[in-house]
Amino acid sequence: HVQLVESGGGSVQEGQSLKLSCAISGYATSHYCIAWFRLFSGKEREEVAHIYARNGRSDVADSVKGRFMISQDRDDRKTSLYLQMHDLKPEDTAMYYCAAANEVWYGDHWGLPNRPQDYTYWGQGTQVTVS
């Protein structure tokens, strides 16, 4: 079965860095979308960054552009997803989740899921606290 396990969260001071990891196993498709989301207390999940396997492109949210970077390692058995976070700010404090989904057919093209609820598989989350 598909399993996503995040690690690497913690408590840091403003301006410091953290690298989150997500081990994804059991997900046997080449047309996938993998992403990092974060959840602030009492708010909706926010997509932080994603990788789209069909075209190999990645992107990060405007709120973290220039500070966060998403990357992956992939072999036959598993995919490792990373989120390198630099210059962390108190407003980055949140629970961070990795998620995976198959690409979506939009009638005339394949593309990324539009909404968090369109991601099928989720990890348990890892807390990042910046003070």
C-alpha positions as CSV (number, residue, x, y, z in Angstrom):
1,H,0.0,0.0,0.0
2,V,1.0,3.6,-0.4
3,Q,2.8,5.1,2.5
4,L,4.2,8.6,3.1
5,V,6.3,9.4,6.1
6,E,7.6,12.9,6.8
7,S,10.6,13.7,9.0
8,G,12.9,16.6,9.7
9,G,10.6,19.1,11.5
10,G,11.5,20.9,14.7
11,S,11.9,24.1,16.5
12,V,14.3,26.7,15.2
13,Q,15.1,30.4,15.6
14,E,14.1,32.9,13.0
15,G,16.5,33.0,10.1
16,Q,17.6,29.4,10.5
17,S,17.1,26.5,8.1
18,L,15.4,23.1,8.1
19,K,15.2,20.3,5.6
20,L,12.1,18.2,5.6
21,S,12.0,14.7,4.1
22,C,9.2,12.5,2.9
23,A,9.6,8.8,2.1
24,I,7.0,7.7,-0.3
25,S,6.7,4.0,-0.9
26,G,4.2,1.7,-2.7
27,Y,3.3,4.4,-5.3
28,A,3.8,2.7,-8.6
29,T,3.1,5.3,-11.3
30,S,5.2,7.6,-13.4
31,H,2.5,10.2,-13.9
32,Y,2.4,11.6,-10.4
33,C,2.2,14.8,-8.6
34,I,3.9,15.2,-5.2
35,A,3.7,18.2,-3.1
36,W,4.3,19.8,0.3
37,F,1.4,21.5,2.1
38,R,1.3,23.3,5.4
39,L,-1.6,23.7,7.8
40,F,-1.8,26.8,10.0
41,S,-4.0,26.5,13.1
42,G,-7.6,27.2,12.1
43,K,-6.9,27.7,8.4
44,E,-7.0,25.8,5.2
45,R,-4.1,23.8,4.0
46,E,-1.7,25.8,1.8
47,E,0.3,24.3,-1.0
48,V,4.0,25.1,-0.4
49,A,5.6,23.4,-3.4
50,H,5.1,20.7,-5.9
51,I,6.7,18.5,-8.5
52,Y,4.9,17.3,-11.6
53,A,6.4,14.2,-13.0
54,R,5.0,14.4,-16.5
55,N,7.1,17.5,-17.3
56,G,9.6,17.4,-14.5
57,R,8.7,20.9,-13.4
58,S,8.6,22.1,-9.9
59,D,7.2,25.2,-8.3
60,V,7.0,26.9,-4.9
61,A,4.4,29.3,-3.5
62,D,5.0,33.0,-3.8
63,S,5.0,33.2,0.0
64,V,8.2,31.1,0.2
65,K,9.8,31.8,-3.2
66,G,13.5,32.4,-2.8
67,R,13.6,30.7,0.6
68,F,12.2,27.1,0.0
69,M,13.2,24.6,-2.5
70,I,11.6,21.2,-3.4
71,S,13.5,18.3,-4.8
72,Q,13.2,14.5,-5.1
73,D,15.2,11.3,-5.4
74,R,13.5,8.4,-7.1
75,D,14.4,4.8,-7.6
76,D,12.4,1.6,-8.4
77,R,11.3,1.2,-4.8
78,K,10.6,4.6,-3.4
79,T,10.6,8.3,-3.9
80,S,12.1,10.6,-1.4
81,L,10.7,14.1,-1.4
82,Y,12.5,17.0,0.2
83,L,11.7,20.6,1.2
84,Q,14.8,22.7,2.0
85,M,13.7,25.7,4.0
86,H,16.0,28.7,4.5
87,D,15.6,32.0,6.3
88,L,12.6,30.7,8.3
89,K,10.2,33.1,9.7
90,P,7.6,32.8,12.6
91,E,4.9,32.9,9.9
92,D,6.3,29.6,8.6
93,T,5.2,27.9,11.8
94,A,2.8,25.1,10.8
95,M,2.3,21.4,10.4
96,Y,3.9,20.4,7.1
97,Y,2.6,17.5,5.1
98,C,3.7,15.7,2.0
99,A,1.0,14.4,-0.4
100,A,0.8,12.5,-3.7
101,A,-1.7,12.1,-6.4
102,N,-2.1,10.9,-9.9
103,E,-2.3,13.6,-12.5
104,V,-5.8,14.9,-13.4
105,W,-7.5,14.8,-16.8
106,Y,-9.1,18.2,-17.6
107,G,-10.9,17.2,-20.8
108,D,-8.1,18.1,-23.2
109,H,-4.9,17.8,-21.2
110,W,-3.3,16.2,-18.1
111,G,-2.4,18.5,-15.3
112,L,-1.8,19.0,-11.6
113,P,-4.6,18.6,-9.0
114,N,-6.1,22.0,-8.3
115,R,-7.1,21.5,-4.7
116,P,-5.6,19.8,-1.6
117,Q,-8.5,17.4,-1.4
118,D,-7.6,16.2,-4.9
119,Y,-4.4,14.7,-3.4
120,T,-5.0,11.0,-2.6
121,Y,-2.2,10.1,-0.3
122,W,-1.0,12.0,2.7
123,G,1.7,11.7,5.4
124,Q,1.1,12.2,9.1
125,G,2.8,15.6,9.1
126,T,5.8,17.1,10.8
127,Q,5.7,20.2,12.9
128,V,7.9,23.2,12.1
129,T,8.0,25.9,14.8
130,V,9.9,29.2,14.2
131,S,10.4,31.6,17.0
